[in-house]
Amino acid sequence: MNVDDEAKKVIWSLQNNKRSEEERNVFQPTGKKPIRKEIKYFVVSFFVMLLLSFLLTQFSTQNEEICLTDDFCFFTKDNTVYYTLYVFGNLLVLILGIFMAYKIGKKLGNKFQV
């Protein structure tokens, strides 16, 4: 089987090497560190959860009494700020519980290679 070597070469450039060396070096690393956006995402998600907690409290039609301790009790319709913070705390505990279960499951899965 005699195959021509020139037939194997495929040019993948769509510009047929028309760019100059300066145009090729445009995307070289600048040495700058990339901007960390984790704090921004954390703050935005915090406020979105707080807004979601407030919206969930607005759908409540009953006026219930919630007691966190024996001395500290409040009604859901009278103290919307406390009730919003209460719902926010419950959402936070729920999300952290799901996250921790995921992390523990991932570690156990890697350990036992399931």
N, C-alpha and C positions, 0 to 999 in steps of 0.2 A: 504494500500500500504506500504509494508515493504521494505525500501531501505537501503542498507548497507552504513554506514557512511564512510567506507574506499573507496568506489567506487566514492564518491564525491570529494575526494582530488586529485587534479591534480598537478603534479610537472612540473613547467614550465622551470626549469633550464635545459639547454642542457648539463651541466657538472655534473649533479647529485651531487651537493655540494662537488665537489672535490677540490675547491679552499680553500686555507688557509685564516685565518683572515687577514693576512698581504696583500694578493693579493686582498681581498675585499676592503681594505681601500686605495688602490692606487688612487682612483678617489675622494678623499675627498677634500674639498675646501682648497686652499693654503693661502687664506687671501689676495692675491695680487689683485689689481684692474685690470679689463680687459683693454687692450689697446684700446684707442679711435681712431677710424679710420675715423671719419667724416672729419677731416681736409685733410687727404690724399685723400679721395674721392672727396672733393670739388676742390682741386688743380688739380687732374687728369681730372675731368670733365671740369674745366676751360680751360685747355690746349687742350683738345679734341675739345671743342667748338671753340677755336681759330684756331686750325688746320682745322676744318670743314669750318670755315669762309674763310680761305685762299684758300681752295680747291674750294669753291663756286665762289670765285672771278676769278679763273682761267678758269671757264666755260663761262664767259662773253665774248662775241665777239664784242660788241659795245663799243665805247669810249664815255661815257656820262659825262656831267658836273654835279657834285653834290655840292649844296651850303647848308652848315649848317647854316651860317649867311650871312648877306649881304657882309661882308668882307672876309669870309673864304669859298672859292670854290676850288674844285680840280677835275681833270679828272680821270676816273676810270683806264685807262691804264697807265697813267703817274705816279700816286702815289698809288701803290698797297698796301702800308702799311696803308694809310688813308682809302682806300676803304675796306680793310680787317677789320679794327677797326669799320668802319661804318656798315658792314654786321654783325659783332660780336655784336654790340650794338642792332641792330634790332632783332637778334636771342635772345639776353638776355631779351629784352622787351617782346618778344613773349612767351618765356618760363616762365618768371615771371607772365605774365598775365594769362596763363593757370594754373599755380600753385595757384595764388590768387583766381581765379574763383573756383578751386577745394576746397580750404579751406573755402571760403564763402558758397559754396553749401553744404559742409559737415556740417558746423555750422547751416545753415538754415534747413537742413534735420534732424539734431538731435533736433532742437528746435521744429519743427512742427511734428516730428515723421512720416515722409513720407515713 
